[in-house]
Amino acid sequence: MAKDYHFKSTGLSVKEMAFCGHVLDGMKLMDAFKAATGSKGNQNTLKREGCALMAKPTVVAYCEKLNSQTEGKRSLNRAKKRDLLAEFAENEDSDVKARIKAIEVDNLMTGDNKPQVVEVTGLSALLDRVRSGGDDE
């Protein structure tokens, strides 16, 4: 295997940094190791090497750093989702059905589509009066 360049800032090689990226993309350690190094070893070797690499403190630290840097970029929080839905719903160039769907999804998120509850008091007294013929007066 050719010599792998190490970055002074991280203490990791290019392949170790690539490994972290693959792990954060959801690959199994074995597959991440294979993709990062180009290794053609058998499954047991790839698993062992992937686990050994993930056990290195510098690799763990870099994975955590990468994860914290990309966490906000990869996930849409509730406010961002609602902003996107509002933007889509207000876009007059969009299909009307798609705009209505965006409004429906936003309503589901906020609970605005829940039926209103109407509370009626004195109904039993009114029903009793109707049943008795209504001649109490």
C-alpha angles and dihedrals in degrees: 000000000000120000112274117222115239123213115226092213094060104017087228132120122238089254093051090051091049089049090056091050091052092048091052089050087061102260120148112253091251093052093043091053092048093048094046098045104027088231117168096197124137121273095264092051092048091049092048094047093045091051092046091052092048089051092062110104092220091054092047091049092049092048090051091048092049091047093052091048095051100034095089092042096052100044128064112215121210094266093051091049092051091048091053092048091049091049091050094045092050095047104107091197091065123094112270093234091052091049091051090049090053089053091048092051091048089049090053090051093051099035092240091134094063113118115256114249114228114197116207118195126192092027095128092055091050092049091050090053093049092048093050092053096262096262099128095107 
